[in-house]
Amino acid sequence: MPDSLDRELDASIRPSVPPPVEAVQPHGCLIAFDSDWQGIRLASANLSRFFGLTPAEALGQPPEKVLGANIATALASTLAKGAPGMTIPSGQAGVTSRHLYVSTQMTERHVILGVEPQPGDSHELPGLGYAWGMRIAQASSVSELYAHLLRALHALTGFESCTLYSHEYGGHSVRLGQEGTRFEPFPSAVGRRTTAPMVLVDSRAEPIGLERAPGPQPDLSHSPLCLPPPSLMAWLSGRQARAALILDIDETTPGRSLAICRDRQPRHLAPPLRHLLLQLAQLAALRGTLLNQKRETRHRYRELHERNTKLQWLAYTDPLTQVANRQRIERLLEAELTVADKGGSPLALLLFDIDHFKSINDTHGHGVGDQVLHRVAQIAQAQLRDSDHLGRWGGEEFIAVVPGCDLELAQELAWRLCRSLNECRIAPVGRVTASFGIAVSQPGDTSRKLVQRADRAMYCAKRAGRACVRTQALDA
């Protein structure tokens, strides 16, 4: 449902009570009578061409007097079923078509009939509607949807050009016609918002006046026989359009959308065909809404996935050093140990502790100590492979999990890390060193046993003078 802002905007664009319609297009005739079927209240001046009676003879008479009792009864049944109209035989020589189509519209006080010629090829419409409806319903993107709708309108109407205007794309549109595909500005002259198609058969034909009986008058603003407003007529004339069909497709996009078909020659689209085109437009609107919702859902899913990934990273990352925190490195160690145990491959564990870190904090402050921790983590990470894992074990201790690494390779790696730290200067502290302990997994090892052996080896390095590497074998 539209919100209050939409209602206020609509109210500012069009008055709540539409101005009376004074004339209609001449290809059909218009009749309006009381909702209780007591008497005809309005008729177009060309009534005699279709039913043999003048408006003066018809006004005030019951519908049966003009339409015939059988047709009036059938129309009442059609209205009761909610059908948009029905086909009746044409009994007048002045009507070129053998059949007429009577469109029905109910208002609070009136029943309004629009009578138009009915061609004999309407039996093809259900099959055509099914074929084009399937294409529209199966469109996988909004652009494909628009293309199918435009092709359907172009094929079924035979109009020279069919254009879809949408505010979603900066107020521009894609046009399908003899000139090819191009962009056009959204027509501000089209100011009516309705669920019924607006049709113009021949802009050069002389309009037919209406004759009315005294009393309340029906609202004809939604009748397809009504003349388009002057601003729209001028807009169409500027594009050399003599005939036009305008369908409102509000639901397809967040902004308003219109499908406009136009031709330089007079063209009449029978009501059943117009009903089919409106159904296709409404189907496209529903499919477009679904596609937009899917697109928004995918976008929200991506956002949610990115946020969850970030939260997961935050949950498993030490905020100071930007390497894995203890919870994460413990899980990684367990996983790698399981893989090594099943595959029979070695797994090395390097545990190292920054030397004299307490004196760094005491001398330079905890802020400098934090900088040292961050820089040491960077130096260590640079020496490791992508398949290796570095984590902060706690305080000034770090741990590196190195899959596929035996004792000899682990010693080479640890000494390389040790020398990299010795050679680096971290302002304002200067040279920073670390003591390294190495342990390599054995069959049946647990993560706790592996860490304990690496921890004992690291304390051997501390006792040996720091800034060096010791292994589990030396601590045996």
C-alpha positions, 0 to 999 in steps of 0.5 A: 500500500502507498504510504502517506507521502505517496498519497500526498504526492498523488493528491498534489499531481491530480485533484481528488475529483477528476474534471468531467469528460466532455468527449471521447474517441470516435472509434467506440461509443460510451454508455453509463447507467445507474448501478441499479439498472434503472436508467441510462444517464450518459451516452456518446453522440455516436450511439445510433451508429452502434445501437440505432438510437440517438442519445436523446432517445436513450437517456432515461431509458432502461438498458434493455431499451438500448441493448436488448433484453438478452444482452442486458441480462448477459451483461449483468451476469458478466458484471456479477462474475467480475469479467472485464467485458463480453462480445456481442453481435453487431446489428448495425450496418454502420459498424464495419466489424461483425462483433462488438466488445463491451467493456464493463466498469462499476463505480459506486453509482454507475455502470459504464460501458465502452463499446468498440469493434471486435476483430475476428482473430481474438481466438488466438489470444490465449495461446499468444498470451501463454507463450509470451507469459512463459517467457516473461515469467522465466526471465532471469534478470530485469534487463531480460524481463524488459526485453521480453515485455517490449518484444511482446508488446511490439509483436502483439500490437504491430506498433512501430515503436515500443518504449519502456520508461523507468525512473530507476535508470535516471529517468531514461528508457530503452526503446525497441523499434525501427530506429533500434535501441536508444535512451529517451527521457521519462515523459513528464506529460504522462501524469495519470496513474492507473491500472487500466491501459490508456489507448489513443486510436487516432489523434487526428479523428474528431472527438465525439461529444457526450450527452447527459441526463440530469443528476449525478454524473459518472467518473469516466476518467479511467475509461479507455475511450477517454481522450488523453490529456492535452499535455500527453497529446502534445508529447505524442504529436511531437513524436509524430505519433498518431496512435498510442498505447500506454501501460503503467508498470508501477511494481516493476521498479522502485520508481514509476515505469511506463510502457508506451507503444506508438505508431504514425498510423491510426491503430485500434487495439480491441479490448481483449488484446488490451486486456492481454497486454495489461496482463503481460505488463502486470506479470512483468511487474510481479516478476520484476518485483521478485527479481529485485527482491532476489537482487536485494536478498543477494546483496544483503546476503553478501553484506551479512557474509562479509560482516560474519567474516569480519566478526569471525576474523575479529574473534580469532585474531589478536587485535595487537599483533594481527595474528591468530589469537590463542583460541585460534592457534590451538584449533589450528594446531589440533587440526594440523596434528590430526592431518599429520597423524593420519597422513604420517607427515611431520609437523613442527612447532616453534615456540618463541619468547621475546627476550627481556620484554619486561625491561622494554616495558619498564624502560620505554612504556607499554606503548613501545612494548606493544609496538615491539610485539606488533613488529616481531609478529610482522618479521616472523610472518614474513619468514613463514609460508602461506600454509604455516600458522602464526599465533600469539600464545600469550604475553610476549610468547608466539607460536608457529605451526609448520605442517610438513616440516621435520626437525632439520627443516624446523631448525633451519627455519627457527635460526632464520627467524632468530637472525632476522630479529637480531638484524632488525632494529625496532625504534626506540628499543634498538635490537630485539631478540627472542629465544626459540624452542622446537618440537616435532610431532610423534605418533600418538602425540597430543597438542598438549604434549607437543606444546610442552616439549616446545616449551621445555626446549624454549626454556633451554634456549633461555638458560643457554643465554637467549637469542638462540634455538633449542630443540626437544632432542637437546632436552631429552 
